[in-house]
């Protein structure tokens, strides 16, 4: 069940990117990077290590301040991954 939650939350992040909800090109680029890093982590054999190495928590803090909707989507993914022990 937890992987279903991760996939659901990841889809929300993908939808934000696909629908051009982010008007600022720089923010959209940063979000694409975070999206790709999450995707890489989810597909890897050691997602916890990749998440630590990519410093996604630091990027989450930036998005929480600059774009609360995106920040919530990222936080929800991290919470779902945490629920899986990642």
C-alpha positions as CSV (number, residue, x, y, z in Angstrom):
1,X,0.0,0.0,0.0
2,X,2.7,2.6,0.8
3,X,4.2,2.3,-2.8
4,X,0.7,3.2,-4.1
5,X,0.8,6.4,-2.0
6,X,4.3,7.3,-3.3
7,X,3.2,6.8,-6.9
8,X,0.0,8.8,-6.3
9,X,2.0,11.7,-4.8
10,X,4.7,11.5,-7.5
11,X,1.9,11.7,-10.1
12,X,0.7,15.0,-8.5
13,X,4.2,16.4,-8.9
14,X,4.4,15.2,-12.5
15,X,1.0,16.9,-13.2
16,X,2.2,20.2,-11.8
17,X,5.1,20.0,-14.3
18,X,3.0,18.8,-17.2
19,X,0.3,21.5,-16.8
20,X,2.8,24.4,-16.6
21,X,1.3,25.5,-13.3
22,X,4.7,27.1,-12.5
23,X,5.0,30.4,-14.3
24,X,8.6,31.1,-13.3
25,X,11.0,29.3,-15.7
26,X,13.7,29.0,-13.1
27,X,11.4,27.5,-10.5
28,X,10.0,25.1,-13.1
29,X,13.6,24.0,-13.9
30,X,14.4,23.4,-10.3
31,X,11.1,21.4,-9.9
32,X,12.0,19.3,-12.9
33,X,15.3,18.5,-11.3
34,X,13.6,17.5,-8.0
35,X,11.1,15.4,-10.0
36,X,13.9,13.6,-11.9
37,X,15.8,13.0,-8.6
38,X,12.7,11.5,-7.0
39,X,12.1,9.3,-10.0
40,X,15.7,8.1,-9.9
41,X,15.4,7.4,-6.2
42,X,12.2,5.5,-6.4
43,X,13.5,3.3,-9.2
44,X,16.9,2.7,-7.5
45,X,17.9,-0.2,-5.2
46,X,18.8,2.3,-2.4
47,X,16.3,5.2,-2.5
48,X,17.2,6.4,1.0
49,X,20.9,6.9,0.0
50,X,19.9,8.8,-3.2
51,X,17.5,11.0,-1.3
52,X,20.2,11.9,1.2
53,X,22.9,12.4,-1.5
54,X,20.6,14.6,-3.7
55,X,19.7,16.8,-0.6
56,X,16.1,16.7,-1.5
57,X,15.2,17.9,2.0
58,X,17.1,21.2,1.4
59,X,15.3,21.7,-1.9
60,X,12.0,21.0,-0.1
61,X,12.7,23.9,2.2
62,X,13.3,26.3,-0.8
63,X,10.0,25.2,-2.4
64,X,8.0,25.5,0.8
65,X,9.0,29.2,0.9
66,X,8.7,30.0,-2.7
67,X,5.8,27.8,-3.8
68,X,3.7,26.2,-1.1
69,X,1.7,24.0,-3.5
70,X,4.9,22.5,-4.9
71,X,6.4,22.3,-1.4
72,X,3.4,20.3,-0.2
73,X,3.6,17.9,-3.2
74,X,7.3,17.2,-2.4
75,X,6.7,16.9,1.3
76,X,3.9,14.4,0.6
77,X,6.2,12.3,-1.5
78,X,8.9,12.4,1.3
79,X,6.3,11.5,3.9
80,X,5.1,8.5,1.8
81,X,8.7,7.3,1.3
82,X,9.3,7.7,5.0
83,X,6.3,5.5,5.7
84,X,8.0,2.8,3.6
85,X,11.1,3.2,5.8
86,X,13.0,5.2,3.1
